[in-house]
Amino acid sequence: MWKAFIPDYPIIFFSMEIGLEPSMPTYSGGLGILAGDILRAAADLGLPMAGVSLIHRKGYFHQRLDGAGNQAESPAVWSPEEFLEALPERVTVIIEGRKVQVRAWRYTVQGVLGRTVPVYFLDTFLPENDPFDQTITDQLYGGDIHYRLCQEAILGLAGVAMLRDLGYEKVQAYHMNEGHSALLTLALLDEKLARNHLLTLAKEDREAVRRQCVFTTHTPVPAGHDQFPLELVQRVLGDRSTYLLTLAECWLKNTLNMTYLGLFFSHYINGVAMRHGEISRNMFPNYPINSITNGVHAQTWTCDAFKSLFDRHIPEWRRDNLYLRYAISITKEEISQTHRQAKEEFLVALEERTGVRLDLGTFTIGFARRMTPYKRPNLLFSDPERLKKIVREVGPIQIIFGGKAHPRDESGKALIRKIFESQDLLKDAVKIVYLEEYDMALAKHLCSGVDLWLNTPQKPQEASGTSGMKAAMNGVPSLSVLDGWWIEGCIEGVTGWSIGEGRGTESDYEKEAAFLYDKLEKVILPLYYQQPEMYGRVMRSAIAYNASFFNAQRMVLQYLENAYIAGK
């Protein structure tokens, strides 16, 4: 049925980061991984889509941790020519009055049925550019606000110019994944004025741009939205762009807010979960904000053991992820046996990587997120004596952590050190491993190799979260605070378990810590150790109910029907 909605013209997906391969450090975390999953799902579905991002020649960063958990960073330098096809096209943008040359590299995403989606990575590392300009596309989320604005000018302005050189004259929709690419709206406005030989904007011109644009916001925290002062915008972008922003009435107290720019010029706006949509409507009450809950690419995030199981029982699952609903017909014993195989493979890989041997039969908890205070990774260690008592009286636990702190996030780095302190404090009771350099490859192993996925964000700051969705693809249930996607995914005792009270309440650290310990002590560990067949039932339900819905194919089809072709 949905194939009748495939548009005649391509959909262009803009994102500051896109995660496609572990060896291509063109992503930092969830936003980039989501972008890659959207493009992979579009290829699966045969949609005419293309991606646009920056090359990030020095990546995000390599993480190294010493024995005390101190994080050190180094550039993640890589060679684009090993993965990408260099294109001959060149475009020029003006930054601080200088002509900046931009080239593009192409990566081809191949779908399950052989259809493809191109991804274009913009690059300013060219000899004809000024030395500073050559570095603009080097570092993901590096530098100051001046560097960030220069990057966003390349992404939005050069991105549209490059598309035209590549032959993308007619486009169905421009999808902005966060505000980083919102300057593309200025490029579209400028094109319209130049085409019609106009000196001023009419309402119809703004509406024409809106009809082409879709905007997804990802952060429920006001400080997470890029903002640039008027003086900096005028210096970097020049008088023409400043004039267009003024004509379009896009200044907020002499500040360019990239989120508001994206909101203003989009006919469809969405948050990334039901609850996040509600929060975003409160943050931006003058805009009609919808919700499309995130999903993950099933084939990418399902481990080999479960792929084989699904291939035997649900042969259509790769083509149509909704078929994962039929995992409910697979026996609990097969689910448990397949999980045991995945866990064993992960523990072998973990020992090779760290030299630490964990026990296959011990209940294993996984936690891997960007390390920042609102994620609260130390909630599990808020009462070490209670944790020791649970282990002593109910059953052993081993815990595996992973995740990077942003180089300038000292509070995030302190969280990693605290986990290392807990590792030492609890060494006689609980084995704790922290995996450095957490990336796509490690995430796939970890999400399939633990027995429980733990997520403890401070409400209401979790926009969506996708790590628990990846775990569900492999039959791993979640224990999570009711925020983000878990409000929709948690069926208590069926797909996993909740921490704390209802979704509308603010987080209470002490209460949620108590909930966490109670669930482990009285529900989850007894089920795992005393009723393994019932734990297998929960694992099976995580696949049938969560994996069948929280996947990227469903997400992209919702974008297609509600955003890309709506009103066209």
C-alpha positions as CSV (number, residue, x, y, z in Angstrom):
1,M,0.0,0.0,0.0
2,W,2.7,2.5,1.0
3,K,4.5,2.1,-2.4
4,A,1.7,4.2,-3.9
5,F,3.1,7.1,-1.9
6,I,6.7,7.0,-3.2
7,P,7.4,10.6,-4.5
8,D,8.7,11.4,-8.0
9,Y,11.4,13.6,-6.6
10,P,14.1,12.8,-4.0
11,I,14.0,13.5,-0.3
12,I,17.2,15.1,1.0
13,F,18.2,14.3,4.5
14,F,20.6,16.8,6.1
15,S,22.4,15.9,9.3
16,M,25.6,17.2,11.0
17,E,26.6,13.6,11.7
18,I,25.8,10.3,10.1
19,G,26.9,7.0,11.4
20,L,27.4,4.4,8.6
21,E,30.4,2.3,9.5
22,P,32.5,1.9,12.8
23,S,35.7,2.8,10.9
24,M,34.2,6.1,9.5
25,P,34.1,8.4,12.6
26,T,31.5,10.7,11.1
27,Y,29.2,10.4,14.1
28,S,29.4,11.0,17.9
29,G,26.4,9.2,19.2
30,G,22.6,8.8,19.0
31,L,21.9,11.6,16.5
32,G,24.4,10.3,14.0
33,I,23.4,6.6,14.5
34,L,19.7,7.5,14.0
35,A,20.6,9.4,10.8
36,G,22.4,6.3,9.4
37,D,19.5,4.1,10.3
38,I,17.0,6.4,8.5
39,L,19.1,6.2,5.3
40,R,19.5,2.4,5.6
41,A,15.7,2.0,6.1
42,A,15.1,4.3,3.1
43,A,17.3,2.0,1.0
44,D,15.4,-1.0,2.3
45,L,12.1,0.6,1.3
46,G,13.3,1.8,-2.1
47,L,12.7,5.5,-1.3
48,P,14.4,8.2,-3.5
49,M,16.4,9.7,-0.7
50,A,19.9,11.1,-0.4
51,G,21.9,12.2,2.7
52,V,24.1,15.3,3.2
53,S,26.7,15.7,5.9
54,L,30.3,16.9,6.6
55,I,33.3,14.7,6.2
56,H,34.8,15.2,9.7
57,R,38.4,14.2,8.7
58,K,39.4,14.2,12.3
59,G,36.2,12.5,13.5
60,Y,34.8,13.1,16.9
61,F,37.7,11.7,19.0
62,H,39.4,8.6,20.2
63,Q,38.8,7.9,23.9
64,R,41.4,6.5,26.2
65,L,40.9,5.8,29.9
66,D,43.6,5.4,32.5
67,G,43.3,3.2,35.6
68,A,41.4,5.9,37.5
69,G,38.9,6.6,34.7
70,N,40.5,9.8,33.5
71,Q,39.5,10.4,29.8
72,A,42.1,11.5,27.3
73,E,41.1,12.4,23.7
74,S,43.0,12.3,20.4
75,P,41.9,13.0,16.9
76,A,40.2,10.1,15.1
77,V,42.0,10.7,11.8
78,W,40.8,8.5,8.9
79,S,41.2,8.2,5.1
80,P,38.0,9.0,3.2
81,E,39.3,7.5,0.0
82,E,39.3,4.0,1.7
83,F,35.4,4.2,2.0
84,L,34.1,6.9,-0.3
85,E,34.1,7.9,-3.9
86,A,35.5,11.3,-4.7
87,L,33.3,13.4,-6.9
88,P,34.6,16.0,-9.3
89,E,32.0,18.7,-8.5
90,R,33.1,21.9,-6.7
91,V,31.0,24.6,-5.3
92,T,31.9,28.0,-3.6
93,V,30.4,29.7,-0.6
94,I,31.5,33.0,0.9
95,I,32.6,32.9,4.6
96,E,33.9,36.0,6.2
97,G,34.3,37.5,2.8
98,R,36.5,34.7,1.5
99,K,35.6,32.3,-1.3
100,V,35.6,28.7,0.2
101,Q,35.8,25.8,-2.2
102,V,33.8,22.7,-1.3
103,R,34.0,19.2,-2.7
104,A,31.9,16.1,-2.0
105,W,32.5,12.4,-1.4
106,R,29.9,9.8,-2.0
107,Y,29.0,6.7,0.1
108,T,26.4,4.3,-1.2
109,V,24.0,2.7,1.3
110,Q,22.6,-0.6,0.0
111,G,19.2,-1.8,1.1
112,V,18.0,-5.4,1.8
113,L,16.7,-5.8,-1.8
114,G,19.6,-4.1,-3.5
115,R,18.2,-0.6,-3.8
116,T,20.6,2.2,-2.9
117,V,20.7,5.6,-1.3
118,P,23.7,8.0,-1.8
119,V,25.2,10.0,1.0
120,Y,27.3,13.1,0.2
121,F,30.0,14.2,2.6
122,L,31.1,17.8,2.1
123,D,34.8,18.6,2.4
124,T,36.8,21.9,2.5
125,F,40.2,20.4,2.7
126,L,41.4,21.7,-0.6
127,P,44.7,23.5,-1.4
128,E,43.0,26.6,-2.9
129,N,41.3,27.3,0.5
130,D,42.7,29.5,3.3
131,P,44.4,27.4,6.0
132,F,41.6,27.9,8.4
133,D,38.9,27.2,5.8
134,Q,40.6,23.8,5.1
135,T,39.8,22.8,8.7
136,I,36.1,23.7,8.7
137,T,35.1,20.1,8.0
138,D,37.7,18.5,10.3
139,Q,36.2,18.1,13.7
140,L,32.7,17.0,14.7
141,Y,31.4,19.3,17.5
142,G,34.9,20.9,18.0
143,G,35.9,24.5,18.3
144,D,34.0,27.5,19.4
145,I,30.7,29.1,18.2
146,H,32.6,30.8,15.3
147,Y,33.9,27.4,14.1
148,R,30.4,25.9,14.6
149,L,28.7,28.6,12.5
150,C,31.3,28.2,9.7
151,Q,30.5,24.4,9.7
152,E,26.8,25.0,9.6
153,A,27.2,27.4,6.7
154,I,29.0,24.7,4.8
155,L,26.4,22.1,5.7
156,G,23.3,24.2,4.8
157,L,24.5,26.7,2.1
158,A,27.2,24.6,0.4
159,G,24.9,21.5,0.8
160,V,22.2,23.0,-1.4
161,A,24.7,24.4,-3.9
162,M,26.3,20.9,-4.2
163,L,23.0,19.2,-4.7
164,R,22.3,21.5,-7.6
165,D,25.7,20.7,-9.2
166,L,24.9,17.0,-8.7
167,G,21.7,17.4,-10.7
168,Y,19.1,17.6,-7.8
169,E,17.1,20.4,-9.3
170,K,13.7,19.2,-8.2
171,V,13.4,17.9,-4.6
172,Q,10.4,16.5,-2.8
173,A,11.5,17.6,0.7
174,Y,14.5,18.8,2.7
175,H,14.6,17.1,6.0
176,M,16.7,18.9,8.7
177,N,17.8,16.5,11.4
178,E,18.2,19.1,14.2
179,G,19.0,22.8,13.6
180,H,22.6,22.4,12.4
181,S,21.5,22.4,8.8
182,A,18.8,25.1,9.1
183,L,20.8,27.6,6.9
184,L,19.7,25.5,3.9
185,T,16.4,27.5,4.2
186,L,18.4,30.7,3.4
187,A,19.9,29.0,0.3
188,L,16.3,28.1,-0.8
189,L,15.1,31.7,-0.2
190,D,18.0,33.1,-2.1
191,E,17.4,30.8,-5.0
192,K,13.7,31.9,-5.1
193,L,14.6,35.6,-5.0
194,A,17.3,35.2,-7.7
195,R,15.0,33.2,-10.0
196,N,12.3,35.8,-9.8
197,H,14.6,38.8,-9.8
198,L,13.1,40.0,-6.6
199,L,14.6,42.3,-4.0
200,T,12.2,41.6,-1.2
201,L,10.4,38.6,0.2
202,A,6.6,38.0,-0.2
203,K,4.6,35.8,2.1
204,E,4.3,33.4,-0.9
205,D,8.1,33.0,-1.1
206,R,8.3,32.0,2.6
207,E,5.4,29.6,2.2
208,A,7.1,28.0,-0.8
209,V,10.2,27.3,1.2
210,R,8.1,25.9,4.1
211,R,6.3,23.5,1.8
212,Q,9.6,21.9,1.0
213,C,11.1,21.6,4.5
214,V,10.7,19.2,7.4
215,F,12.3,19.7,10.8
216,T,13.1,17.2,13.5
217,T,14.1,18.5,17.0
218,H,15.9,16.2,19.3
219,T,16.6,18.0,22.5
220,P,14.2,19.0,25.3
221,V,16.8,21.2,26.9
222,P,16.9,24.9,25.8
223,A,20.7,25.1,26.2
224,G,21.1,22.4,23.6
225,H,20.0,24.6,20.7
226,D,22.7,26.5,18.7
227,Q,22.5,30.3,18.9
228,F,24.7,32.9,17.2
229,P,24.8,36.6,17.9
230,L,24.0,39.1,15.1
231,E,27.5,40.4,14.9
232,L,29.0,37.0,14.4
233,V,26.4,36.0,11.8
234,Q,27.1,39.2,9.8
235,R,30.8,38.7,10.0
236,V,30.7,35.0,8.9
237,L,27.7,34.9,6.5
238,G,27.9,38.4,5.1
239,D,25.4,41.1,4.4
240,R,23.2,39.1,1.9
241,S,22.4,36.3,4.4
242,T,21.9,38.8,7.2
243,Y,19.5,40.8,5.0
244,L,17.6,37.6,4.2
245,L,17.3,36.7,7.9
246,T,16.0,40.2,8.5
247,L,13.5,40.1,5.7
248,A,12.2,36.7,7.0
249,E,12.0,38.1,10.5
250,C,14.2,35.3,11.9
251,W,16.1,37.2,14.6
252,L,15.3,36.6,18.3
253,K,16.7,39.6,20.2
254,N,19.6,40.0,17.7
255,T,20.4,36.3,18.0
256,L,20.1,33.6,15.3
257,N,18.6,30.5,17.0
258,M,19.0,27.6,14.6
259,T,16.1,25.7,16.1
260,Y,13.8,28.6,15.5
261,L,15.0,29.0,12.0
262,G,14.2,25.3,11.3
263,L,10.8,25.6,13.0
264,F,9.9,28.8,11.1
265,F,10.6,27.4,7.7
266,S,9.1,23.9,8.0
267,H,5.6,22.8,7.2
268,Y,6.1,19.6,9.3
269,I,7.9,19.6,12.6
270,N,8.3,16.6,15.0
271,G,9.8,15.5,18.2
272,V,11.3,12.0,18.4
273,A,8.9,10.4,20.9
274,M,5.3,11.0,22.1
275,R,6.5,12.6,25.4
276,H,9.2,14.6,23.6
277,G,6.5,16.0,21.2
278,E,4.5,17.2,24.3
279,I,7.6,18.8,25.8
280,S,8.6,20.5,22.5
281,R,5.1,22.0,22.2
282,N,5.5,23.6,25.6
283,M,9.0,24.9,24.6
284,F,7.8,26.2,21.3
285,P,4.1,27.0,21.7
286,N,3.7,28.9,18.5
287,Y,4.6,25.9,16.3
288,P,2.5,22.8,15.4
289,I,4.9,20.1,16.7
290,N,4.0,16.4,16.0
291,S,5.7,13.2,17.1
292,I,7.4,10.4,15.2
293,T,9.1,8.1,17.7
294,N,12.5,7.0,16.7
295,G,13.4,3.5,15.6
296,V,16.6,1.5,14.8
297,H,17.6,-0.4,11.7
298,A,16.8,-4.0,12.5
299,Q,19.3,-5.7,10.2
300,T,22.2,-3.5,11.4
301,W,21.5,-4.0,15.2
302,T,20.5,-7.6,15.3
303,C,23.4,-9.9,16.1
304,D,24.3,-12.9,14.0
305,A,22.7,-15.5,16.3
306,F,19.3,-13.8,16.3
307,K,19.5,-13.1,12.6
308,S,19.8,-16.8,12.0
309,L,16.9,-17.5,14.4
310,F,14.7,-15.0,12.6
311,D,15.7,-16.3,9.2
312,R,14.5,-19.8,10.2
313,H,11.2,-18.7,11.7
314,I,10.4,-15.3,10.1
315,P,12.0,-15.3,6.7
316,E,10.4,-11.9,5.7
317,W,11.7,-10.0,8.7
318,R,14.5,-8.2,6.9
319,R,12.3,-6.9,4.1
320,D,9.4,-6.0,6.5
321,N,10.4,-5.5,10.1
322,L,6.8,-5.7,11.2
323,Y,7.1,-9.5,10.8
324,L,9.1,-9.5,14.0
325,R,5.8,-9.5,15.7
326,Y,5.7,-13.2,14.8
327,A,8.6,-13.8,17.1
328,I,5.8,-14.5,19.7
329,S,5.5,-17.9,18.0
330,I,9.2,-18.9,18.7
331,T,9.6,-21.0,21.8
332,K,11.0,-19.5,24.9
333,E,13.7,-22.2,24.9
334,E,15.0,-21.2,21.5
335,I,15.0,-17.5,22.5
336,S,17.0,-18.3,25.6
337,Q,19.4,-20.6,23.8
338,T,20.0,-18.0,21.1
339,H,20.6,-15.3,23.7
340,R,23.1,-17.5,25.5
341,Q,25.0,-17.9,22.2
342,A,25.0,-14.2,21.7
343,K,26.1,-13.6,25.3
344,E,28.9,-16.1,25.0
345,E,30.2,-14.5,21.8
346,F,30.2,-11.1,23.4
347,L,32.0,-12.2,26.6
348,V,34.7,-13.8,24.4
349,A,35.1,-10.6,22.5
350,L,35.1,-8.6,25.7
351,E,37.9,-10.8,27.1
352,E,40.0,-10.4,24.0
353,R,39.5,-6.6,24.2
354,T,40.0,-6.1,27.9
355,G,41.6,-9.2,29.3
356,V,38.7,-9.4,31.8
357,R,36.8,-12.7,31.9
358,L,33.1,-12.5,33.0
359,D,30.9,-15.4,33.9
360,L,28.4,-16.7,31.3
361,G,25.9,-17.7,34.0
362,T,26.0,-14.4,35.9
363,F,23.2,-11.8,35.4
364,T,24.8,-9.1,33.3
365,I,23.6,-5.5,33.1
366,G,24.6,-3.2,30.2
367,F,24.7,0.6,30.3
368,A,26.2,2.6,27.4
369,R,25.3,6.2,26.7
370,R,27.0,9.5,26.2
371,M,28.4,10.3,29.6
372,T,26.7,13.5,30.8
373,P,24.9,14.2,34.1
374,Y,21.3,13.8,33.1
375,K,22.0,10.2,32.0
376,R,22.8,9.5,35.7
377,P,24.9,6.3,35.2
378,N,25.8,6.3,38.9
379,L,22.2,5.8,40.0
380,L,22.9,2.1,40.3
381,F,25.7,2.9,42.8
382,S,23.7,5.3,45.0
383,D,23.6,2.8,47.8
384,P,26.6,0.4,47.6
385,E,25.6,-1.5,50.7
386,R,22.1,-2.2,49.3
387,L,23.7,-3.5,46.1
388,K,26.0,-5.8,48.0
389,K,23.1,-7.1,50.0
390,I,21.1,-7.9,46.8
391,V,24.0,-9.7,45.4
392,R,24.6,-11.7,48.6
393,E,21.0,-12.7,49.1
394,V,19.5,-12.9,45.6
395,G,22.2,-13.6,43.1
396,P,25.4,-12.3,41.5
397,I,25.6,-9.3,39.1
398,Q,28.1,-8.1,36.7
399,I,27.9,-4.7,35.0
400,I,29.3,-3.4,31.7
401,F,29.5,0.4,30.9
402,G,30.5,2.2,27.8
403,G,30.3,5.8,26.5
404,K,32.3,9.0,25.9
405,A,32.1,12.3,27.6
406,H,32.4,15.4,25.4
407,P,36.0,16.8,25.7
408,R,34.7,20.0,27.3
409,D,32.2,18.3,29.6
410,E,34.1,18.0,32.8
411,S,31.0,16.8,34.7
412,G,30.6,14.0,32.2
413,K,34.3,13.0,32.7
414,A,33.8,13.1,36.5
415,L,31.0,10.5,36.0
416,I,33.4,8.1,34.4
417,R,35.8,8.5,37.3
418,K,33.0,7.8,39.7
419,I,32.2,4.6,37.9
420,F,35.8,3.6,38.3
421,E,35.7,4.4,42.0
422,S,32.6,2.2,42.3
423,Q,34.5,-0.5,40.5
424,D,37.1,-0.5,43.2
425,L,34.6,-0.1,46.0
426,L,32.5,-3.0,44.9
427,K,35.2,-5.3,43.5
428,D,34.6,-8.1,46.1
429,A,30.9,-8.1,45.4
430,V,30.2,-6.9,41.8
431,K,32.4,-7.1,38.8
432,I,32.3,-3.9,36.8
433,V,33.9,-3.3,33.4
434,Y,34.1,0.0,31.6
435,L,34.7,-0.3,27.8
436,E,36.6,2.6,26.3
437,E,36.2,3.8,22.7
438,Y,32.5,2.8,22.5
439,D,31.5,2.7,18.8
440,M,28.9,1.1,16.5
441,A,30.7,-2.3,16.4
442,L,30.9,-2.5,20.2
443,A,27.4,-1.3,20.6
444,K,26.1,-4.2,18.5
445,H,28.0,-6.7,20.7
446,L,27.0,-5.1,24.0
447,C,23.3,-4.7,23.1
448,S,23.0,-8.3,22.3
449,G,25.3,-9.8,24.9
450,V,23.8,-8.5,28.2
451,D,20.8,-9.8,30.1
452,L,19.3,-6.5,30.9
453,W,19.6,-3.0,29.4
454,L,19.7,-0.2,32.1
455,N,18.7,3.4,31.4
456,T,18.4,6.0,34.1
457,P,17.8,9.5,32.6
458,Q,16.6,12.4,34.6
459,K,13.0,13.2,33.5
460,P,12.0,14.9,31.3
461,Q,15.4,15.2,29.5
462,E,15.4,12.0,27.5
463,A,14.1,13.0,24.1
464,S,13.8,9.4,22.9
465,G,16.9,7.1,23.4
466,T,17.5,4.2,21.0
467,S,20.0,2.0,22.8
468,G,17.2,0.0,24.5
469,M,15.6,-0.5,21.1
470,K,18.8,-2.1,19.8
471,A,18.8,-4.3,22.9
472,A,15.1,-5.3,22.1
473,M,16.1,-6.4,18.6
474,N,18.2,-9.1,20.4
475,G,15.7,-10.1,23.0
476,V,17.2,-8.0,25.8
477,P,14.6,-6.3,28.0
478,S,15.0,-2.9,29.5
479,L,14.9,-1.5,33.0
480,S,14.4,2.2,32.5
481,V,13.0,5.4,33.8
482,L,9.7,6.2,32.2
483,D,10.9,8.9,29.8
484,G,11.6,9.1,26.1
485,W,10.6,6.0,24.1
486,W,10.2,3.8,27.2
487,I,6.9,5.4,28.0
488,E,5.6,3.8,24.8
489,G,7.7,0.6,24.9
490,C,7.3,-0.5,28.5
491,I,4.7,-3.1,29.3
492,E,5.5,-3.8,32.9
493,G,6.8,-7.4,33.3
494,V,6.2,-8.1,29.7
495,T,8.8,-6.2,27.6
496,G,10.8,-5.1,30.7
497,W,10.4,-3.0,33.8
498,S,10.0,0.7,34.8
499,I,12.0,2.7,37.3
500,G,9.9,5.2,39.3
501,E,6.4,6.5,39.0
502,G,4.3,7.9,36.1
503,R,5.6,9.6,33.1
504,G,4.3,13.1,34.0
505,T,6.3,13.4,37.2
506,E,9.8,15.0,37.6
507,S,12.6,12.8,38.6
508,D,13.2,12.1,42.3
509,Y,16.7,10.7,42.7
510,E,16.2,8.9,46.0
511,K,12.8,7.4,45.0
512,E,14.1,6.2,41.6
513,A,17.2,4.7,43.2
514,A,14.9,2.8,45.6
515,F,12.7,1.6,42.7
516,L,15.8,0.5,40.9
517,Y,17.0,-1.6,43.8
518,D,13.5,-3.0,44.5
519,K,13.0,-4.1,40.9
520,L,16.4,-5.9,40.8
521,E,16.0,-7.5,44.3
522,K,12.3,-8.5,44.2
523,V,11.4,-9.0,40.6
524,I,14.2,-9.2,38.0
525,L,16.9,-11.3,39.7
526,P,14.5,-13.8,41.2
527,L,12.9,-14.2,37.7
528,Y,16.3,-14.7,36.1
529,Y,17.8,-17.1,38.6
530,Q,14.7,-19.0,39.7
531,Q,12.3,-18.9,36.7
532,P,14.5,-18.7,33.7
533,E,11.7,-19.9,31.4
534,M,9.7,-16.8,32.5
535,Y,12.6,-14.6,31.8
536,G,12.8,-16.1,28.4
537,R,9.1,-15.1,27.9
538,V,10.0,-11.4,28.7
539,M,12.9,-11.6,26.2
540,R,10.6,-13.0,23.5
541,S,8.0,-10.2,24.2
542,A,10.7,-7.6,23.9
543,I,11.2,-8.7,20.3
544,A,7.6,-9.3,19.4
545,Y,6.2,-6.1,20.9
546,N,9.1,-3.6,20.8
547,A,11.4,-4.7,18.0
548,S,8.4,-5.0,15.6
549,F,7.5,-1.4,16.2
550,F,10.6,0.6,17.3
551,N,12.4,0.0,14.0
552,A,13.6,2.5,11.4
553,Q,11.3,1.1,8.6
554,R,8.2,2.1,10.6
555,M,9.8,5.4,11.4
556,V,10.7,6.3,7.8
557,L,7.2,5.2,6.6
558,Q,5.7,7.6,9.1
559,Y,7.9,10.4,7.8
560,L,7.0,9.5,4.2
561,E,3.2,9.7,4.8
562,N,3.0,12.5,7.4
563,A,5.9,14.8,6.4
564,Y,7.4,14.2,3.0
565,I,4.2,13.9,0.9
566,A,1.8,15.6,3.2
567,G,0.1,18.6,1.5
568,K,2.0,18.0,-1.8
